[in-house]
């Protein structure tokens, strides 16, 4: 901070030839970094050479595995989240006169239905995000730090009302605000995403949210152990 650095990277100090236990070194490092970031803005990276440093709680991994086994489905379709426009099309066709030529039905949809849909869009992601931050009584700084996000990225979201985040970023923000599963689903929908039971990444996220465990570092450790993308960035 004295040298106005914007980022810094550390190895897992003393866990190499000095033999300090890797799991304990990781716990100390992440704890120190979290405490420091409460009052400072800087990107901090921990550099790992392999998974040996990640000694995730066997109890936690067992609970996550059991949740995945119970909820993961290879070919799952969430019918609650079918494309709304497709549903409007189907409803329009069903309501149309069965004897009317299909060309007439679709012509009516083109001239009225689509324009109505485009003119009646849901609240965009960014507006929903900042409304939720206020509703949850949190600050911008608290949220982007708990989400493990860069301040510049968060500022970009704040400035651009039409900003569309990556799925990992959207989920990280939901975790930072400690949203329920329904609230998370709603926020993700506004960015064009869903949590599917056909994706292990999504099922793991569902486990942590339903368990009310919003520790993003712990979530990332489990995601890492399953070779899944990490939250934040």
Backbone bond lengths (Angstrom), bond angles and torsions (degrees), N, CA, C in turn:
res aa  C-N    CA-C-N  psi(-1)  N-CA   C-N-CA  omega(-1)  CA-C   N-CA-C  phi
1 X - - - 1.456 - - 1.530 110.30 -
2 X 1.332 117.00 -36.84 1.470 120.94 179.18 1.520 111.74 -62.06
3 X 1.330 117.11 -28.66 1.464 121.83 -179.79 1.530 112.70 -98.63
4 X 1.346 116.25 11.62 1.471 122.57 178.01 1.521 112.51 56.76
5 X 1.320 116.53 35.78 1.469 120.25 176.40 1.522 110.04 -70.42
6 X 1.319 116.78 143.87 1.454 121.54 177.57 1.526 111.82 -92.54
7 X 1.330 116.68 -21.04 1.462 119.88 179.28 1.520 109.83 -153.90
8 X 1.327 115.42 160.05 1.459 120.94 177.47 1.523 108.15 -151.39
9 X 1.329 116.58 146.24 1.469 120.74 178.88 1.532 108.85 -124.06
10 X 1.313 114.95 138.31 1.461 121.47 178.34 1.521 110.22 -120.62
11 X 1.326 117.05 144.89 1.462 118.44 162.94 1.530 106.79 -78.71
12 X 1.303 117.39 175.35 1.460 120.52 176.46 1.530 107.03 -80.86
13 X 1.332 114.59 88.97 1.468 122.85 -167.48 1.528 112.78 -55.11
14 X 1.345 115.25 132.39 1.473 125.49 174.72 1.522 114.48 73.77
15 X 1.342 116.99 3.25 1.469 118.27 -177.09 1.530 112.25 -94.40
16 X 1.337 116.64 4.57 1.463 120.26 179.23 1.518 110.83 -93.86
17 X 1.330 116.52 -111.39 1.466 119.71 -176.46 1.524 112.54 -67.86
18 X 1.363 116.67 -18.74 1.460 118.61 178.54 1.533 111.79 -80.38
19 X 1.314 117.01 -12.90 1.453 120.95 169.36 1.511 117.61 77.01
20 X 1.363 117.86 14.41 1.471 118.00 177.68 1.527 108.35 -67.75
21 X 1.346 118.95 134.78 1.472 121.46 -175.89 1.535 112.19 -54.01
22 X 1.320 116.25 127.21 1.470 121.03 -173.80 1.530 112.15 -60.33
23 X 1.326 117.62 -43.65 1.467 120.08 -177.64 1.525 110.76 -62.39
24 X 1.340 116.64 -41.35 1.461 120.16 179.31 1.522 110.53 -70.31
25 X 1.340 116.70 -38.88 1.463 120.26 177.72 1.527 110.62 -61.07
26 X 1.323 116.64 -40.46 1.466 121.05 178.74 1.523 110.53 -64.61
27 X 1.328 116.96 -42.75 1.466 120.24 179.72 1.523 110.74 -61.94
28 X 1.342 116.70 -45.41 1.463 120.96 179.92 1.529 110.55 -63.41
29 X 1.330 116.14 -44.57 1.467 120.35 -177.46 1.525 112.05 -63.59
30 X 1.316 116.75 -49.24 1.471 119.36 -177.82 1.523 110.80 -65.53
31 X 1.324 117.36 -36.84 1.458 120.71 178.86 1.526 110.83 -64.75
32 X 1.337 116.38 -44.53 1.473 120.52 179.90 1.527 111.05 -65.01
33 X 1.326 116.22 -40.76 1.471 120.34 -179.50 1.527 110.31 -66.45
34 X 1.337 117.40 -44.77 1.464 120.92 178.60 1.521 110.65 -58.38
35 X 1.335 117.06 -45.81 1.464 120.57 -179.36 1.528 110.89 -62.29
36 X 1.328 117.01 -40.19 1.458 120.86 -178.33 1.526 111.58 -67.59
37 X 1.335 116.26 -38.37 1.463 120.17 -175.35 1.527 113.41 -72.98
38 X 1.311 116.82 -13.12 1.464 119.63 176.97 1.525 110.40 -59.98
39 X 1.342 116.43 -37.21 1.468 120.50 -175.53 1.522 114.22 -114.16
40 X 1.348 118.05 3.47 1.457 120.16 -176.79 1.527 110.90 -137.11
41 X 1.329 115.70 150.43 1.463 121.57 176.73 1.521 109.29 -109.69
42 X 1.314 116.89 106.25 1.454 122.51 177.11 1.528 107.28 -161.59
43 X 1.319 116.58 143.98 1.456 120.18 176.59 1.523 109.35 -82.47
44 X 1.332 116.08 127.08 1.462 120.69 -179.54 1.520 109.03 -120.40
45 X 1.323 115.94 127.56 1.455 121.55 178.90 1.522 110.18 -114.94
46 X 1.330 116.15 136.40 1.455 121.47 169.56 1.519 107.15 -103.96
47 X 1.309 117.18 125.55 1.462 121.41 -176.29 1.524 110.02 -98.38
48 X 1.334 115.79 119.33 1.465 121.60 -179.88 1.531 109.60 -112.84
49 X 1.310 116.37 140.82 1.458 120.33 178.97 1.525 112.11 -89.44
50 X 1.317 117.10 -25.52 1.465 120.45 -179.06 1.526 108.52 -160.91
51 X 1.327 115.61 -178.39 1.455 120.55 -178.04 1.524 113.84 -79.79
52 X 1.329 116.69 -3.72 1.461 119.77 -175.77 1.532 111.70 -60.54
53 X 1.338 116.50 -25.91 1.461 119.51 -178.89 1.523 112.26 -75.36
54 X 1.318 116.47 -17.71 1.452 119.80 -175.48 1.523 110.27 -96.11
55 X 1.309 115.49 97.08 1.455 121.55 178.08 1.525 107.37 -103.98
56 X 1.323 115.77 73.57 1.456 120.59 -176.65 1.525 109.36 -67.03
57 X 1.311 115.39 142.80 1.458 120.73 179.82 1.525 111.33 -49.04
58 X 1.325 115.64 125.12 1.470 119.68 178.87 1.516 110.75 -63.50
59 X 1.319 116.86 -33.32 1.465 120.39 177.75 1.520 110.25 -63.90
60 X 1.346 115.83 -46.61 1.463 120.19 179.82 1.520 110.85 -63.14
61 X 1.334 116.98 -46.24 1.462 119.90 179.83 1.518 111.10 -61.74
62 X 1.326 116.46 -37.20 1.465 119.92 178.40 1.518 111.40 -64.39
63 X 1.338 116.49 -40.58 1.465 120.48 178.92 1.524 110.77 -67.09
64 X 1.347 116.67 -41.31 1.467 120.62 178.73 1.523 110.17 -64.62
65 X 1.328 117.00 -44.12 1.468 120.69 179.59 1.518 110.77 -60.50
66 X 1.331 116.42 -43.33 1.466 119.79 179.10 1.527 110.87 -62.78
67 X 1.336 116.29 -39.36 1.465 120.95 178.96 1.518 110.24 -65.39
68 X 1.345 116.99 -43.00 1.467 121.09 178.44 1.526 110.23 -62.63
69 X 1.324 116.84 -45.87 1.465 120.75 -179.73 1.521 111.49 -59.15
70 X 1.330 116.10 -34.44 1.461 120.60 -177.27 1.520 112.52 -81.77
71 X 1.342 117.26 -30.89 1.460 120.18 -170.68 1.521 115.21 -113.25
72 X 1.318 118.23 -18.15 1.459 120.73 -177.56 1.522 110.22 -76.05
73 X 1.328 115.73 128.66 1.462 122.02 179.35 1.519 108.14 -129.15
74 X 1.342 116.73 128.62 1.468 120.83 -175.92 1.517 113.31 -61.16
75 X 1.328 116.75 -37.20 1.468 119.94 -173.38 1.515 109.13 -129.39
76 X 1.330 116.07 58.50 1.460 121.09 -174.87 1.525 111.23 -91.37
77 X 1.321 115.59 137.71 1.458 120.81 174.56 1.524 107.64 -125.25
78 X 1.308 116.96 123.35 1.456 121.60 178.89 1.527 108.29 -89.19
79 X 1.314 115.87 98.26 1.457 120.43 -174.17 1.527 112.35 -70.05
80 X 1.333 117.49 -13.48 1.466 119.23 176.38 1.511 110.91 -69.93
81 X 1.344 116.74 -19.24 1.446 119.65 -171.42 1.528 112.10 -117.28
82 X 1.320 116.60 35.44 1.455 120.00 175.23 1.519 109.38 -66.81
83 X 1.308 115.58 151.13 1.463 120.49 -179.67 1.523 111.07 -54.99
84 X 1.349 115.93 125.49 1.462 119.77 -174.42 1.525 112.01 -65.36
85 X 1.307 116.74 -35.65 1.456 118.40 -179.76 1.521 111.28 -65.62
86 X 1.337 117.01 -40.38 1.458 120.48 177.72 1.518 110.25 -60.66
87 X 1.342 116.74 -39.80 1.454 119.66 179.65 1.522 111.04 -65.11
88 X 1.322 116.61 -39.41 1.466 119.97 177.84 1.525 110.37 -63.46
89 X 1.346 116.21 -39.94 1.458 120.00 177.36 1.528 110.80 -59.94
90 X 1.324 115.97 -47.17 1.464 120.02 -178.41 1.521 111.05 -63.67
91 X 1.330 116.47 -42.23 1.466 119.88 179.06 1.520 110.92 -62.67
92 X 1.343 116.22 -39.13 1.462 119.91 -179.52 1.521 110.80 -65.67
93 X 1.336 115.71 -40.45 1.461 119.61 -179.12 1.527 110.69 -66.55
94 X 1.338 116.07 -42.40 1.460 120.07 -179.81 1.510 111.50 -63.74
95 X 1.329 115.72 -36.13 1.458 119.85 -176.50 1.528 112.38 -79.42
96 X 1.312 115.86 -17.19 1.468 119.16 -177.64 1.529 111.36 -71.93
97 X 1.292 114.21 159.53 1.464 120.39 177.52 1.521 109.30 -62.25
98 X 1.321 116.50 125.03 1.464 120.86 -176.14 1.513 111.83 -60.56
99 X 1.328 117.13 -26.39 1.459 120.43 -178.59 1.526 113.03 -87.84
100 X 1.337 116.84 -9.57 1.469 119.25 -176.38 1.520 109.93 -73.45
101 X 1.318 118.61 139.72 1.464 121.66 177.08 1.525 110.81 -58.79
102 X 1.327 116.97 141.03 1.463 120.73 -177.90 1.524 111.83 -61.13
103 X 1.319 117.04 -31.82 1.462 119.38 -179.69 1.523 110.71 -61.24
104 X 1.348 116.94 -35.07 1.455 120.78 179.57 1.522 110.11 -69.33
105 X 1.356 116.12 -42.06 1.467 120.75 -179.79 1.522 110.56 -59.01
106 X 1.328 117.00 -49.29 1.463 119.89 -176.49 1.520 111.48 -71.23
107 X 1.327 117.57 -29.22 1.455 119.82 176.32 1.522 109.95 -65.36
108 X 1.351 116.38 -39.39 1.460 119.87 178.20 1.520 110.70 -65.13
109 X 1.349 116.47 -39.12 1.463 120.56 179.15 1.515 110.74 -64.63
110 X 1.333 117.55 -39.61 1.460 120.79 -178.18 1.525 110.93 -66.15
111 X 1.337 116.37 -38.05 1.458 119.21 -174.49 1.523 112.71 -84.96
112 X 1.325 118.25 -19.85 1.462 119.24 -177.77 1.512 114.22 -126.04
113 X 1.346 116.21 -55.79 1.464 120.43 -171.77 1.512 114.20 -59.27
114 X 1.321 118.32 -48.06 1.464 121.18 -176.98 1.521 110.82 -65.81
115 X 1.310 117.02 -42.44 1.460 119.74 179.59 1.527 110.48 -62.84
116 X 1.343 116.09 -39.03 1.457 119.53 178.46 1.526 111.07 -63.97
117 X 1.329 116.00 -40.69 1.462 120.08 179.99 1.520 111.52 -64.23
118 X 1.330 115.80 -47.47 1.458 120.20 -178.94 1.524 110.97 -63.30
119 X 1.310 116.90 -33.42 1.459 120.56 -179.63 1.509 113.78 -82.13
120 X 1.343 117.52 -4.04 1.463 120.72 -177.30 1.526 110.43 -129.25
121 X 1.338 116.13 49.74 1.452 121.45 -178.79 1.524 111.23 -73.52
122 X 1.338 116.43 154.09 1.457 121.26 175.57 1.525 110.45 -69.24
123 X 1.313 115.82 166.27 1.458 121.89 175.64 1.527 109.18 -57.28
124 X 1.339 119.08 130.43 1.465 120.96 -177.42 1.523 112.08 -68.73
125 X 1.336 114.73 166.48 1.459 121.66 -174.71 1.529 112.26 -55.29
126 X 1.338 117.01 -52.78 1.465 120.66 -173.86 1.525 111.71 -60.48
127 X 1.329 117.19 -42.33 1.461 120.21 -179.97 1.522 110.35 -64.44
128 X 1.331 116.12 -42.09 1.470 119.87 178.10 1.520 110.46 -63.30
129 X 1.334 116.93 -42.98 1.456 121.75 -179.89 1.525 111.51 -56.29
130 X 1.318 117.15 -52.25 1.459 119.74 -174.59 1.526 112.09 -74.81
131 X 1.321 117.09 -25.49 1.466 119.65 172.46 1.525 109.94 -66.91
132 X 1.338 116.27 -40.95 1.463 120.58 179.57 1.531 111.52 -68.16
133 X 1.331 116.63 -38.42 1.463 119.78 177.90 1.528 110.03 -57.92
134 X 1.326 116.18 -44.85 1.468 120.20 178.44 1.527 111.06 -66.04
135 X 1.335 116.33 -42.94 1.461 120.79 -177.84 1.520 111.73 -64.27
136 X 1.335 117.14 -33.13 1.464 121.62 -179.62 1.527 112.23 -85.28
137 X 1.336 116.89 -1.81 1.458 120.91 178.34 1.508 113.71 69.13
138 X 1.342 117.18 31.53 1.456 121.22 -179.01 1.529 110.43 -109.43
139 X 1.321 116.32 164.85 1.454 121.60 177.20 1.524 109.83 -103.88
140 X 1.328 116.26 160.56 1.467 120.73 177.48 1.530 110.85 -57.15
141 X 1.333 116.01 -45.44 1.464 120.22 -177.36 1.525 110.66 -61.99
142 X 1.319 116.10 -44.67 1.464 120.61 179.35 1.520 110.84 -59.54
143 X 1.317 116.73 -41.91 1.458 120.74 -175.70 1.526 111.41 -70.23
144 X 1.339 118.20 -48.39 1.466 117.26 -175.93 1.525 111.91 -70.13
145 X 1.333 116.99 -27.47 1.459 118.67 176.41 1.526 111.19 -74.32
146 X 1.330 116.75 -41.57 1.473 119.98 178.03 1.522 110.97 -68.05
147 X 1.341 116.38 -25.15 1.466 120.95 178.75 1.525 111.98 -85.27
148 X 1.333 116.54 -4.31 1.462 120.93 -179.28 1.530 110.89 62.91
149 X 1.341 115.28 38.82 1.461 121.00 -178.28 1.522 111.26 -108.68
150 X 1.301 115.26 151.86 1.459 122.12 175.57 1.530 109.65 -71.13
151 X 1.331 116.07 139.41 1.463 120.29 -179.36 1.523 111.92 -59.62
152 X 1.336 117.30 -36.55 1.470 120.48 -179.63 1.517 111.36 -64.73
153 X 1.338 116.50 -38.64 1.458 119.62 177.90 1.521 110.52 -65.31
154 X 1.326 115.62 -42.85 1.468 118.64 -179.53 1.524 110.74 -64.50
155 X 1.335 116.33 -39.20 1.466 119.90 177.92 1.521 110.80 -62.73
156 X 1.332 116.29 -35.08 1.461 120.77 178.23 1.525 110.24 -64.63
157 X 1.321 116.70 -40.28 1.464 120.50 177.60 1.520 109.78 -65.01
158 X 1.338 116.51 -40.92 1.461 121.31 -179.23 1.528 111.18 -63.76
159 X 1.332 117.62 -38.19 1.473 121.30 -177.47 1.521 113.06 -78.30
160 X 1.326 116.44 -32.16 1.463 120.78 -172.65 1.526 110.63 -106.01
161 X 1.325 116.40 102.17 1.465 120.49 -177.37 1.524 112.71 -64.10
162 X 1.341 116.52 -21.59 1.460 119.91 -179.45 1.521 112.83 -97.73
163 X 1.334 117.67 12.17 1.465 121.11 -175.51 1.527 111.06 -62.75
164 X 1.346 115.19 134.40 1.462 121.10 177.30 1.527 108.28 -117.15
165 X 1.327 118.14 111.62 1.461 121.40 -175.49 1.519 111.98 -80.59
166 X 1.324 115.66 168.57 1.459 119.44 169.31 1.526 107.92 -71.02
167 X 1.305 116.24 164.29 1.468 119.78 -179.74 1.521 110.87 -63.19
168 X 1.340 117.43 -40.91 1.466 121.22 -179.60 1.526 110.79 -62.98
169 X 1.338 116.88 -39.13 1.458 120.46 178.73 1.521 110.78 -66.57
170 X 1.325 117.23 -44.31 1.462 121.30 179.97 1.528 110.92 -61.27
171 X 1.329 116.96 -42.69 1.464 120.64 179.39 1.524 110.49 -67.29
172 X 1.332 117.20 -40.86 1.463 120.67 178.55 1.526 110.83 -58.74
173 X 1.329 117.19 -39.67 1.462 121.23 178.49 1.527 110.73 -68.03
174 X 1.324 117.16 -38.38 1.466 120.96 177.32 1.525 110.17 -63.24
175 X 1.323 116.26 -41.65 1.466 121.23 178.25 1.527 110.31 -64.66
176 X 1.322 116.76 -42.51 1.468 121.04 -179.20 1.521 111.92 -62.10
177 X 1.336 116.57 -33.33 1.467 120.36 179.51 1.523 112.54 -88.52
178 X 1.345 115.69 -2.14 1.472 121.62 -179.85 1.528 111.15 57.40
179 X 1.327 115.43 49.11 1.463 120.78 179.80 1.522 110.77 -75.73
180 X 1.317 115.18 152.25 1.459 120.35 172.64 1.526 108.68 -72.94
181 X 1.330 116.94 172.88 1.463 120.08 -179.83 1.526 110.73 -64.03
182 X 1.315 117.43 -41.14 1.473 120.34 178.57 1.527 110.96 -64.56
183 X 1.331 116.65 -42.10 1.470 119.98 178.68 1.526 110.84 -65.17
184 X 1.336 115.98 -38.30 1.466 120.18 177.75 1.513 110.62 -64.81
185 X 1.328 116.81 -44.49 1.468 120.65 177.74 1.522 110.79 -56.84
186 X 1.327 116.42 -44.17 1.463 120.56 -178.15 1.519 111.15 -65.28
187 X 1.339 116.81 -43.25 1.456 120.19 179.56 1.525 111.06 -63.95
188 X 1.327 116.91 -42.64 1.463 120.70 -179.69 1.524 111.63 -65.18
189 X 1.313 116.97 -38.65 1.464 120.22 179.26 1.522 111.36 -58.38
190 X 1.317 116.54 -34.66 1.466 120.71 -178.36 1.520 112.17 -72.40
191 X 1.338 115.76 -12.61 1.470 120.33 174.23 1.521 110.64 -107.12
192 X 1.341 116.59 4.45 1.461 120.64 176.74 1.512 114.67 88.00
193 X 1.346 118.01 19.78 1.464 121.25 -177.58 1.526 111.15 -121.09
194 X 1.320 115.13 164.20 1.464 121.84 173.04 1.529 108.30 -140.10
195 X 1.325 115.79 161.32 1.458 121.40 169.49 1.519 107.12 -97.24
196 X 1.309 115.95 115.95 1.458 121.43 -174.96 1.519 111.03 -108.34
197 X 1.302 116.34 144.53 1.454 120.60 176.48 1.525 112.13 -79.12
198 X 1.331 116.77 1.12 1.464 120.46 177.69 1.524 112.13 -95.39
199 X 1.347 117.27 0.45 1.457 121.99 -179.39 1.526 109.22 -121.83
200 X 1.331 117.46 124.47 1.465 120.04 -178.87 1.528 111.57 -62.00
201 X 1.337 116.39 -37.45 1.461 119.86 176.28 1.522 110.51 -54.21
202 X 1.324 116.23 -48.34 1.459 121.15 -177.93 1.524 111.63 -65.70
203 X 1.327 117.03 -40.31 1.466 120.71 -178.97 1.532 110.24 -65.57
204 X 1.328 117.02 -38.09 1.462 120.32 177.36 1.530 110.30 -63.34
205 X 1.330 116.34 -43.06 1.465 120.20 177.37 1.519 110.17 -61.65
206 X 1.318 117.11 -43.16 1.461 120.99 178.07 1.524 111.27 -59.38
207 X 1.326 116.63 -39.32 1.470 120.15 179.34 1.522 110.37 -59.72
208 X 1.331 117.13 -50.09 1.459 119.96 -176.15 1.524 111.96 -65.70
209 X 1.327 117.31 -39.07 1.468 119.76 -179.17 1.522 110.82 -69.01
210 X 1.322 117.22 -44.54 1.469 119.48 179.24 1.523 111.40 -67.27
211 X 1.342 116.68 -24.48 1.469 120.79 177.25 1.529 111.85 -87.32
212 X 1.337 116.69 -0.66 1.473 122.74 -177.91 1.532 111.50 56.76
213 X 1.323 115.51 35.56 1.460 121.11 174.93 1.520 107.60 -105.04
214 X 1.336 116.83 104.98 1.457 121.57 -173.65 1.532 112.37 -109.60
215 X 1.337 116.30 24.94 1.460 120.98 177.08 1.529 108.63 -81.16
216 X 1.331 116.13 103.70 1.464 119.87 -172.44 1.524 112.04 -65.16
217 X 1.320 117.21 -28.40 1.463 119.77 179.29 1.528 110.47 -71.15
218 X 1.309 116.36 -38.87 1.464 120.19 176.92 1.525 110.45 -68.00
219 X 1.333 116.63 -39.94 1.461 120.70 176.99 1.524 109.90 -60.53
220 X 1.328 116.20 -44.39 1.467 120.13 -179.23 1.523 112.30 -65.64
221 X 1.320 117.59 -34.43 1.455 119.69 177.61 1.521 110.69 -62.63
222 X 1.335 116.47 -41.62 1.465 120.33 178.90 1.526 110.25 -69.54
223 X 1.332 117.55 -43.02 1.460 120.43 177.26 1.532 110.64 -58.93
224 X 1.327 115.91 -42.72 1.463 120.91 179.44 1.525 110.52 -61.53
225 X 1.322 116.71 -41.04 1.462 120.14 -178.25 1.534 111.47 -66.38
226 X 1.333 116.55 -23.55 1.474 121.79 177.44 1.529 111.82 -99.26
227 X 1.337 117.33 10.78 1.471 121.73 179.85 1.523 112.42 58.00
228 X 1.330 115.88 41.74 1.462 121.89 179.64 1.528 110.13 -108.66
229 X 1.346 118.07 159.75 1.463 120.51 176.69 1.526 110.71 -59.44
230 X 1.325 116.51 150.46 1.452 121.55 -179.15 1.520 111.02 -97.01
231 X 1.322 116.09 156.16 1.457 121.50 178.93 1.518 110.81 -85.33
232 X 1.339 115.45 153.41 1.455 120.59 179.36 1.513 111.34 91.64
233 X 1.302 115.80 -164.91 1.459 119.41 179.12 1.513 111.95 141.99
